[in-house]
């Protein structure tokens, strides 16, 4: 009787590689696709998260498992960046409303 383990393993490996490549292409594209299947993963990062990693050479090492960045504190700069960006947008909006 021939074992099915090698053929199943090859199939699963190909599927995993395909999904990983798609996620990598999307993560490096710089776009947020609202229809992306990767947005529905519970701990998946977004393009902004990954772009920060490349633009600041700091933190945000996980693409699928962002909870590890939280656990090890490697995304603190990103959290500060996002908070400051929101504050800047709010201050610009308030300034425009007063004009």
C-alpha positions as MATLAB code, in Angstrom:
seq = 'XXXXXXXXXXXXXXXXXXXXXXXXXXXXXXXXXXXXXXXXXXXXXXXXXXXXXXXXXXXXXXXXXXXXXXXXXXXXXXXXXXXXXXXXXXXXXXXXXXX';
ca = [
       0.000    0.000    0.000;
       1.409    3.319   -1.080;
       1.649    6.049    1.544;
      -0.252    9.304    0.921;
       1.877   11.345    3.294;
       4.384   12.602    0.699;
       1.714   13.689   -1.785;
      -0.358   15.363    0.944;
       2.752   17.037    2.314;
       3.676   18.345   -1.130;
       0.129   19.666   -1.659;
       0.078   21.448    1.708;
       3.551   22.862    1.160;
       2.534   24.292   -2.208;
      -0.636   25.833   -0.739;
       1.266   27.363    2.164;
       3.904   28.769   -0.182;
       1.219   30.238   -2.441;
      -0.561   31.923    0.482;
       2.707   33.214    1.899;
       3.750   34.684   -1.462;
       0.376   36.381   -1.902;
       0.644   37.863    1.586;
       4.196   39.038    0.869;
       3.189   40.692   -2.418;
       0.313   42.458   -0.741;
       2.338   43.470    2.315;
       5.038   45.044    0.155;
       2.667   46.695   -2.316;
       1.930   49.639   -0.040;
      -1.806   49.344   -0.645;
      -4.642   48.392    1.682;
      -6.992   46.125   -0.248;
     -10.377   46.040    1.518;
     -11.230   42.708   -0.125;
      -8.031   40.963    0.912;
      -8.396   37.615    2.652;
      -5.440   38.526    4.882;
      -7.382   41.345    6.548;
      -9.596   38.736    8.181;
      -6.783   36.939    9.989;
      -7.023   37.605   13.714;
      -3.448   38.797   14.223;
      -2.541   39.900   10.706;
      -0.745   43.162   10.118;
      -1.729   45.764    7.573;
       0.332   47.418    4.883;
       0.929   50.479    7.082;
       2.325   48.207    9.777;
       4.790   46.618    7.389;
       5.681   49.890    5.632;
       6.742   51.341    8.997;
       9.123   48.408    9.411;
      10.848   49.279    6.123;
      10.768   53.070    6.443;
      12.103   53.224   10.009;
      14.157   49.999   10.160;
      12.618   49.374   13.532;
      10.187   46.832   14.951;
       7.074   45.346   13.368;
       8.755   42.071   12.530;
       5.638   39.922   12.375;
       3.241   40.054    9.467;
       0.860   37.294   10.488;
       1.543   37.214   14.192;
       1.629   40.832   15.272;
       0.876   39.762   18.824;
       4.533   38.724   19.083;
       5.555   42.335   18.415;
       3.220   43.385   21.223;
       4.530   40.661   23.523;
       8.189   41.552   22.974;
       7.612   45.305   22.690;
       9.082   45.629   19.200;
       6.245   47.834   17.925;
       6.333   50.640   20.508;
       7.724   53.136   17.990;
       4.922   52.237   15.591;
       2.262   52.765   18.260;
       3.758   56.182   19.064;
       3.882   57.022   15.352;
       0.191   56.125   14.883;
      -0.850   58.070   17.980;
       1.116   61.133   16.830;
      -0.328   60.838   13.315;
      -3.870   60.821   14.682;
      -3.087   63.841   16.866;
      -1.635   65.679   13.865;
      -4.731   64.905   11.767;
      -7.025   66.096   14.558;
      -5.080   69.327   15.003;
      -5.129   69.959   11.237;
      -8.867   69.276   11.139;
      -9.500   71.639   14.067;
      -7.410   74.340   12.397;
      -9.331   73.930    9.120;
     -12.676   74.060   10.952;
     -11.731   77.360   12.597;
     -10.827   78.965    9.265;
];
